[in-house]
Amino acid sequence: MAKIDLNTLSIEELAALRDDATEKLAEKVAARQAELEAELERLSLYGKPAKKSPAPVVKPRKDEPAKTSDTASEPVSKAA
């Protein structure tokens, strides 16, 4: 690719260069997206469902007392 001296370009030429670069980038993104979608379609033929992340663990808030059963307050006897 030829080097372009950006300092010598006019504003109109810089704007045109930007537009060309944006267009080319959009084309490459679209092509890559199509490749990835085709790959995803091929992988879906194997029938494995996608792994789901486990549900988050919900901890009680500090201002709420933890729920305990009545038996939890009884002392545990020591083994002799």
C-alpha positions in Angstrom: 0.0 0.0 0.0 1.4 3.4 -0.9 2.1 5.8 1.8 -0.1 9.0 1.8 1.3 12.2 3.3 -1.8 13.4 5.1 -0.3 16.8 5.7 -0.4 17.6 2.0 -4.0 16.6 1.5 -6.8 19.2 1.4 -9.8 18.9 3.7 -11.9 17.6 0.8 -9.3 14.9 0.0 -9.1 13.9 3.7 -12.9 13.7 3.9 -12.9 11.5 0.8 -10.2 9.3 2.2 -12.1 9.0 5.4 -15.3 8.0 3.5 -13.4 5.4 1.5 -11.8 3.9 4.6 -15.2 3.8 6.4 -16.8 2.1 3.4 -14.0 -0.4 3.1 -14.1 -1.2 6.8 -17.9 -1.7 6.6 -17.4 -4.1 3.7 -14.8 -6.1 5.7 -17.0 -6.2 8.8 -20.0 -7.4 6.8 -17.9 -10.2 5.2 -16.5 -11.3 8.5 -20.0 -11.3 10.1 -21.2 -13.5 7.2 -18.3 -15.9 7.8 -19.0 -16.1 11.5 -22.7 -16.7 10.9 -21.9 -19.5 8.5 -19.6 -21.1 11.0 -22.2 -20.8 13.7 -24.7 -22.5 11.4 -22.3 -25.4 10.7 -21.6 -25.8 14.4 -25.3 -25.8 15.2 -25.6 -29.0 13.1 -23.9 -30.9 16.0 -26.9 -30.3 18.2 -25.1 -29.4 21.3 -27.0 -26.6 23.2 -25.0 -23.6 24.2 -23.7 -23.7 27.7 -25.6 -21.3 30.0 -23.9 -19.6 32.8 -25.0 -20.7 36.2 -27.5 -18.6 38.1 -25.8 -16.1 40.4 -25.7 -16.8 44.1 -27.9 -14.4 46.1 -26.6 -13.5 49.5 -28.8 -12.0 52.2 -28.3 -8.3 52.7 -26.5 -7.2 55.9 -29.6 -5.5 57.3 -31.6 -8.8 57.0 -31.0 -11.5 59.6 -30.1 -14.9 58.2 -32.9 -17.5 58.4 -32.1 -20.2 60.9 -34.1 -23.2 62.1 -35.0 -23.8 65.8 -32.6 -26.7 66.0 -29.7 -24.6 65.1 -29.8 -22.8 68.4 -29.5 -26.0 70.4 -26.0 -26.8 71.7 -24.3 -29.7 70.1 -23.2 -32.4 72.7 -19.6 -33.3 72.7 -18.5 -36.8 72.0 -16.9 -38.6 75.0 
